[in-house]
Amino acid sequence: MGREERALVGAELARDRAALVDRIVAEVYERVPAYQALHESQLTEVRAIAGWLVTRSLELWVGGATGLAPEDVERLRGVGRARAADGRSIDAVVRAHRVGSAAAVRLVARASADRLDAADVFALSELWLTAIDQISESLSVGHTEAARMLDTDVERARRTFLDDLLIGRQSSRGAVRDRARILGITPPDPAVLVVAEPAAEPSGAEHRPVPGSGAGSGPGPRAGSGPGPRAGSGPGPGAGSGPGAAAGPGSGPGPGAVAGYGSGSATGLGTPTVSGSGHGTPTGPGAGPAVSVPGAMALLDLIDPTGADPLLTTRAGRAVLLVDPADAAQVTAVLGGRPWRGCALAPRALTGMSAAYRLADGALETAPAHAFGEWGVLGEADACVLALLNGGPVTPDAVRRAALGPLLSDGNAHLLETLRTYFRAGAATTAADALHVHPQTLRYRLRQVRELTGHDPHRPWPRFVLETACAIAP
């Protein structure tokens, strides 16, 4: 067969390229386990690369070439670099290309076996054997180059890792596992997402005291961990209304200036470092100046992680931290002792961090000043209610579960009914009469509501959160 007839065969195969590529990718998907964890956008990219290689190989075969051209080799190096940035194992990538190449040869032979002579088969085999060697080497070189660059700037790579999680890019379990391995870290999973920003304070205003200054060094109890004081629950310091908020003294750092903060305060609680260009500026009501990466790192430096490796980045002028649930109380306590405000959500899987970030960021953007409470931290329920009011990514069922939580169980149905009756009646004595119980019994039940949910129905914002959830509860 001459080159003209090879061209005819190549043209016929090119017309059926989509089906050919689908069969190649299906075989790679079946035989390379790492590729079974890819999400659809990644598989689309795999199909595009396979389609290019099939088309290019047929062109080279028709032209009588025995290997890939220099520009093809460089393109494959770029693919290797991209896979390193994705966190995909080089062994898996090279094996996928070998499996795909072998599948392509079989499919081409099957489609045109009766039209190929020995010279054509040998030419195709030589081309593909040489190409496989070039592909393997190029992918490995590109992957090594990118991995070396990542190693020289691990902190930036970690921030990029978190940035990708926040926008939902390369966030499948397989991709997360591979990237964490390359970075040499163990990210928390499930994790608590914290989004924080400097709060604008009136001129001459005093900083909030550090929780625990002069009262021990361990973290205070977490909101929701017991019947201690809570956010807005009565006298004494409380925590934010969400999970993981600090609920008492004992977790603030000691005196002294802190890197990333001004040193004009005896307790080291100066003004947060303002970011330079490219970080954006918070626009929520009461927001202060944008925070820089050093400012975010200063927050993280105040935490003594007891669990997995925390991650941080900055987005839209706000600090974003991903911490182990065991460390969440430390973070909220640190925020509570500084001119900062934030939103700390309930623990969730790393694969759900994109939606979580939109929820927390939207809460900071829309929350009224009195929603932050004494310690300046919103919780899961606060964020869900704000998202519901502003058309954010939340369902009524999520609001009910976040705000009412334990009250939705059969064993606490009497507490939920008490709360609803109290809201309808507007006064404890009137609600007690409606329920045919003593007023002290009703007040005791309301204290149980506060202890179970972290929200005090006697205070404006926590009451609003509870009442909103009750209004949409079935």
C-alpha positions in Angstrom: 0.0 0.0 0.0 1.4 3.4 -0.9 1.0 6.7 1.0 -2.1 7.6 -1.0 -3.9 4.6 0.2 -2.6 5.1 3.8 -4.1 8.6 3.5 -7.5 7.1 2.5 -7.4 4.7 5.5 -6.3 7.6 7.8 -9.2 9.8 6.5 -11.7 7.0 7.1 -10.4 6.6 10.6 -10.4 10.3 11.2 -14.1 10.5 10.2 -14.9 7.9 13.0 -12.4 9.5 15.4 -15.0 10.2 18.2 -16.0 6.6 18.4 -12.3 5.5 18.2 -11.3 7.9 21.0 -14.2 6.8 23.2 -13.1 3.1 22.9 -9.5 4.1 23.8 -10.5 6.1 26.8 -12.9 3.4 28.0 -10.0 0.9 28.0 -7.8 3.4 29.9 -10.6 4.0 32.4 -11.0 0.2 32.9 -7.4 -0.7 33.2 -5.9 2.3 35.1 -7.5 2.6 38.6 -6.3 6.2 39.1 -8.3 7.3 36.1 -11.5 5.9 37.6 -11.4 8.6 40.2 -11.4 11.5 37.7 -14.5 13.7 37.4 -16.1 14.4 34.0 -14.2 17.6 33.2 -10.9 15.6 33.7 -12.2 12.8 31.5 -13.1 15.4 28.8 -9.5 16.5 28.9 -8.3 12.9 28.6 -10.5 12.5 25.5 -9.0 15.6 24.0 -5.4 14.5 24.5 -6.3 11.0 23.1 -8.0 12.5 20.1 -4.9 14.7 19.4 -2.5 11.8 19.7 -4.6 9.6 17.4 -5.0 12.3 14.7 -1.3 13.2 15.0 -0.1 9.6 14.8 -2.2 8.9 11.7 -0.8 12.0 10.0 2.8 10.9 10.8 2.1 7.4 9.6 0.6 8.7 6.3 3.7 10.9 5.9 6.1 8.1 6.5 7.5 9.5 9.8 9.1 7.2 12.4 8.5 9.3 15.5 6.9 12.4 16.9 8.0 15.9 15.9 9.8 18.2 18.3 6.6 20.4 18.7 4.7 17.2 19.7 7.3 16.3 22.3 7.1 19.8 23.8 3.3 19.6 24.0 3.6 16.3 25.8 6.0 17.9 28.3 3.3 20.5 28.9 0.9 17.7 29.6 3.3 16.2 32.1 3.7 19.6 33.8 -0.1 19.9 34.0 -0.5 16.5 35.5 2.1 17.3 38.2 0.1 20.5 39.1 -3.0 18.4 39.3 -1.3 16.0 41.6 -1.8 13.0 39.3 0.8 10.3 39.7 3.4 10.1 36.8 3.2 6.3 36.9 -0.5 6.4 36.3 -0.2 9.0 33.5 2.5 7.1 31.7 0.6 3.8 32.1 -2.5 5.4 30.7 -0.7 6.5 27.6 0.8 3.1 27.1 -2.6 1.4 27.5 -4.2 3.9 25.2 -1.5 3.5 22.5 -1.8 -0.3 22.6 -5.6 0.0 22.3 -5.2 2.4 19.4 -3.0 0.1 17.4 -5.5 -2.8 17.9 -8.4 -0.7 16.8 -6.6 0.7 13.7 -5.5 -2.8 12.7 -9.1 -4.2 13.3 -10.6 -1.4 11.2 -8.3 -1.8 8.2 -6.5 -5.2 8.5 -7.7 -6.4 5.1 -6.2 -3.3 3.5 -2.8 -3.1 5.1 0.3 -4.9 3.8 3.4 -5.9 5.8 5.2 -2.6 5.1 2.2 -0.6 6.4 2.0 -2.7 9.6 5.7 -2.5 10.3 5.6 1.3 9.6 2.7 1.8 12.0 4.3 -0.4 14.7 7.7 1.4 14.4 6.0 4.7 14.7 4.0 3.8 17.7 6.8 2.0 19.5 9.0 5.1 19.0 6.1 7.4 20.0 5.4 5.5 23.2 9.1 5.9 24.2 8.9 9.7 23.4 5.6 10.0 25.2 6.9 8.3 28.3 10.1 10.4 28.4 8.3 13.7 27.6 5.6 13.2 30.3 8.2 12.2 32.9 10.4 15.2 32.1 7.5 17.7 32.2 6.2 16.1 35.4 9.6 16.2 37.1 10.1 19.9 36.1 6.7 20.9 37.6 7.2 18.8 40.7 10.6 20.5 41.3 9.0 23.9 40.9 6.3 22.9 43.4 9.0 21.7 45.8 10.8 25.0 45.7 7.7 26.9 46.8 5.7 24.5 48.9 3.7 27.3 50.7 2.5 28.7 47.3 1.6 25.2 46.2 -0.4 24.6 49.3 -2.3 27.8 48.8 -2.9 26.8 45.2 -4.2 23.5 46.5 -6.7 25.2 48.7 -7.6 27.7 46.0 -8.5 24.8 43.7 -10.6 23.1 46.4 -12.5 26.4 46.9 -13.4 26.7 43.2 -14.1 23.0 42.8 -11.1 22.3 40.5 -9.3 19.0 40.7 -11.3 18.3 43.9 -12.1 14.6 43.4 -10.9 12.3 46.1 -8.3 10.8 43.9 -6.9 14.2 42.8 -6.9 15.4 46.4 -5.0 12.3 47.6 -2.4 12.6 44.8 -1.8 16.3 45.3 -1.5 15.9 49.1 1.0 13.1 48.5 3.1 15.3 46.2 3.0 18.2 48.7 3.9 15.8 51.6 0.9 16.9 53.7 -2.1 15.3 55.3 -5.0 17.8 54.9 -7.9 17.4 57.3 -10.8 15.5 55.9 -13.4 16.2 57.1 -12.3 19.8 57.7 -13.6 23.0 59.2 -13.6 26.0 56.7 -13.0 29.4 58.3 -13.3 32.6 56.3 -12.2 35.7 58.2 -11.5 39.4 57.6 -10.4 42.5 59.6 -13.4 44.2 61.1 -13.6 48.0 60.9 -13.4 49.5 64.4 -14.3 53.0 65.4 -11.4 55.3 65.9 -10.0 54.9 69.4 -11.9 51.7 70.1 -10.3 49.2 72.4 -9.5 45.8 71.1 -11.5 42.9 72.4 -9.7 41.1 75.2 -7.9 37.9 74.4 -9.9 35.0 75.6 -7.9 33.4 78.4 -5.4 36.2 78.9 -4.2 35.6 82.4 -6.4 32.6 82.7 -4.6 29.6 81.4 -3.4 28.6 78.0 -5.6 25.8 76.8 -8.5 26.3 74.4 -11.9 27.0 76.0 -14.9 24.8 75.5 -16.5 24.7 72.1 -19.9 25.9 71.3 -22.3 23.0 71.4 -20.0 21.0 73.8 -22.0 21.4 76.9 -24.1 23.6 79.0 -21.6 26.4 79.5 -22.0 30.0 78.4 -22.7 30.5 74.8 -22.9 33.2 72.2 -25.6 35.5 73.3 -26.8 33.1 76.0 -26.6 35.4 79.0 -23.9 36.9 81.1 -20.3 36.1 80.6 -18.3 35.6 77.5 -19.8 33.3 74.8 -18.9 31.9 71.5 -20.2 32.4 68.0 -23.4 30.5 67.4 -21.9 27.9 65.1 -20.0 24.8 65.7 -16.5 25.2 66.9 -16.9 28.7 68.3 -15.1 29.4 71.5 -17.3 29.5 74.6 -15.2 30.8 77.4 -11.7 31.7 78.5 -8.6 29.8 78.0 -7.4 29.9 74.4 -5.9 33.2 73.7 -2.2 33.7 73.1 0.0 35.5 75.5 1.2 39.1 75.3 3.6 40.3 72.7 3.5 41.6 69.2 2.6 39.1 66.5 4.1 38.8 63.1 1.6 40.3 60.6 0.1 42.7 63.2 1.0 46.1 64.3 3.0 46.3 67.5 1.3 49.3 69.0 -0.6 47.2 71.5 0.7 45.7 74.7 -1.1 42.5 74.0 0.1 42.2 70.4 -3.4 42.8 69.0 -2.6 45.6 66.5 -4.0 46.2 63.1 -4.0 43.3 60.7 -1.6 43.6 57.8 -3.2 45.2 54.8 -2.8 43.4 51.5 -1.2 44.8 48.4 -2.7 44.7 45.0 -4.4 41.7 43.7 -6.1 40.6 46.9 -9.3 42.6 46.5 -11.2 44.4 49.3 -13.9 43.0 51.5 -17.2 44.7 50.8 -19.4 43.3 53.5 -21.0 45.8 56.0 -18.4 46.6 58.7 -15.5 45.1 56.8 -12.0 46.5 57.4 -9.0 46.6 55.1 -8.1 43.6 52.9 -5.9 40.9 54.5 -2.6 39.8 52.9 -1.0 36.3 52.9 1.4 37.3 55.7 -1.7 38.5 57.7 -3.4 35.2 57.1 -0.2 33.3 58.1 -0.1 35.3 61.3 -3.5 34.0 62.2 -2.3 30.4 61.5 0.8 31.0 63.5 -1.3 31.5 66.6 -2.8 28.0 66.2 -1.1 25.0 67.7 -2.5 22.2 65.4 -3.4 19.0 67.1 -4.8 17.3 64.1 -4.0 17.2 60.4 -2.1 19.8 58.5 -4.0 23.1 58.1 -4.2 25.0 54.9 -4.6 28.7 54.2 -5.0 31.2 51.4 -6.5 34.6 50.7 -9.4 35.3 48.5 -11.2 38.6 47.8 -9.3 40.3 50.7 -10.3 37.6 53.2 -8.2 34.9 54.9 -9.4 31.4 54.3 -8.3 28.6 56.6 -8.9 24.9 56.5 -8.4 23.2 59.8 -9.0 20.0 61.6 -12.3 20.0 63.6 -10.2 19.5 66.7 -8.5 22.9 66.1 -11.6 24.9 65.2 -12.1 26.2 68.8 -8.5 27.6 68.7 -9.2 29.5 65.5 -12.4 31.0 66.7 -10.8 32.0 70.0 -8.0 33.7 68.1 -10.5 35.6 66.0 -12.5 36.5 69.0 -9.4 38.2 70.7 -8.6 40.4 67.7 -10.3 43.1 65.5 -11.4 40.4 63.2 -14.6 38.7 62.3 -15.2 35.4 60.6 -17.4 32.5 59.7 -16.5 29.0 60.9 -18.6 26.2 59.3 -19.4 22.7 60.5 -16.9 20.0 59.4 -17.5 18.6 55.9 -15.6 16.6 53.3 -12.9 18.3 51.2 -14.9 17.5 48.1 -17.6 19.9 49.3 -15.4 22.9 50.0 -16.4 24.8 47.0 -20.0 25.1 48.2 -18.8 25.7 51.7 -16.7 28.6 50.7 -19.6 30.2 48.8 -21.7 29.8 51.9 -19.2 31.3 54.4 -18.1 34.1 52.0 -21.7 35.0 51.4 -22.4 35.1 55.1 -19.6 37.6 55.7 -20.8 39.6 52.8 -24.4 40.0 54.0 -24.4 39.6 57.8 -25.5 42.6 59.9 -23.1 43.7 62.6 -25.1 42.4 65.5 -25.1 38.9 64.0 -21.4 38.4 64.9 -22.0 38.6 68.6 -19.4 39.4 71.2 -16.7 37.3 69.6 -17.2 38.1 66.0 -17.7 34.6 64.6 -20.7 33.3 62.6 -21.5 29.6 62.6 -23.1 27.1 60.2 -26.7 28.1 61.2 -26.0 31.8 60.8 -24.5 31.3 57.4 -27.4 29.0 56.3 -30.1 31.5 57.4 -28.3 34.4 55.6 -28.0 32.3 52.4 -31.7 31.5 52.6 -32.5 35.2 52.9 -30.2 36.2 50.1 -30.8 33.4 47.6 -27.6 31.6 48.3 -26.6 27.9 47.9 -28.7 26.4 50.7 -32.0 24.5 51.0 -34.7 24.9 53.7 -33.8 21.4 55.0 -30.2 22.5 55.5 -31.3 25.5 57.4 -33.5 23.4 59.7 -30.8 20.9 60.4 -28.1 23.6 61.0 -30.2 25.8 63.3 -32.4 23.3 65.1 -30.2 20.2 65.0 -31.0 18.0 68.0 -34.4 19.6 68.4 -35.5 17.7 65.3 -35.1 14.3 67.0 -38.2 12.6 68.4 -36.8 12.7 71.9 -36.7 16.5 71.8 -40.0 17.1 70.0 -41.4 18.8 73.2 -38.5 21.3 73.1 -39.3 22.2 69.5 -43.0 22.6 70.3 -42.1 24.8 73.3 -39.9 27.0 71.2 -42.6 27.4 68.5 -45.2 28.2 71.2 -42.9 30.8 72.8 -42.3 32.5 69.5 -46.1 32.6 68.8 -47.0 33.8 72.3 -44.2 36.4 72.6 -43.8 35.9 76.3 -42.8 33.0 78.6 -45.8 33.2 80.9 -48.3 33.3 77.9 -46.5 30.4 76.3 -46.5 28.4 79.6 -50.3 28.9 79.8 -50.7 27.7 76.3 -48.7 24.5 77.0 -50.3 24.0 80.4 -46.9 24.0 82.2 -45.4 26.1 84.9 -43.4 29.2 83.7 -40.3 27.8 85.3 -40.7 24.6 83.3 -40.9 26.6 80.1 -37.9 28.6 81.1 -36.0 25.4 81.8 -36.9 24.1 78.4 -35.7 27.3 76.7 -32.4 26.9 78.5 -32.2 23.4 77.1 -32.8 24.8 73.6 -29.9 27.2 74.1 -27.6 24.5 75.3 -28.5 22.1 72.5 -28.5 24.6 69.6 -26.0 27.3 70.8 -28.7 29.9 70.2 -30.4 31.9 72.9 -34.0 32.6 72.0 -34.0 35.6 74.3 -31.4 37.6 72.2 -32.2 39.3 68.9 -30.0 37.6 66.3 -30.0 34.0 67.8 -33.8 34.4 68.1 -34.1 35.4 64.5 -32.0 32.3 63.4 -34.2 30.0 65.5 -37.5 31.6 64.5 -36.6 31.5 60.8 -35.8 27.8 61.1 -39.0 27.1 63.0 -41.0 29.0 60.4 -39.8 26.6 57.6 -39.7 23.4 59.7 -42.4 20.8 58.8 
